[in-house]
Amino acid sequence: MQEKPSTTSRPHSIRRKKRATLKEREGHIPQGRTYAKYANAASAIETPLVSASLPVMKGAYSARNAKQKRGDKKIWSVDELIREGLSYVHWDGYQNKPLLDNTGTVIAVLVGQPLDEGYRRAAANPPSTWHYPALNVGVTYAKGMGEPATLNDREHSAMVSRLLADEDIERLATFASAAFQFWAPNVYKYYKDHLDPLWVRMPYLRRNFP
């Protein structure tokens, strides 16, 4: 039997390559209709938080640890937290709910999961629900280090590589990255603009997801 020719046209292949090149160069960039579909339909939650007054370390790179107070280590029940003045947010896990500070700036987002079976399969894959020890992966540049270094690049390197190559894990990570770019585009761009030169200058550092 004669094999049917491929239905993938050359123009389609060219457009696909252009999209892949654009994604590699600029990251996950939602199209205008994506913003209209998800951002405009999101149900925002306003809070009185003054984010500009939050304690941060010098340079505003990380938050400053608050002093421990009596009861800080207590495990609170939902009813107790509500009596303390907190609000209970009903969320179905699908609708986007951005949290706003007192100026209307998005400070956190309850990101709804994609409405496709592939993502649900990736999130519900049985091995992902087992109990495993945790390992730090990626690149670090901690205090006292002379230059950035790859975490777990020796003893657990092979195992980490297998995990990062897992299709389900990559699917979840891709969604997280896209959500980050969608809801915090300026912060996303800052990370990308500062990390891309690092990968070029130090190609031996291992990226979690190239």
Protein Blocks (a to p, Z undefined) as FASTA:
>chain_A
ZZdddfbdfklmmmmmmmmmmmmmnopaddfklmmmmmmmpccdddfbdfklpccdehil
accdddddehklpccdfklmmmnopacdddehlaccddddfkopafbdcddddfbfklmm
mmmgmklmmccddddedjdddehiabdcdehklmmmmmmmmmmmpmklmmmmmmmmmmmm
mmmmmlmmmmmmmmmmmmmmmmmbccfbZZ
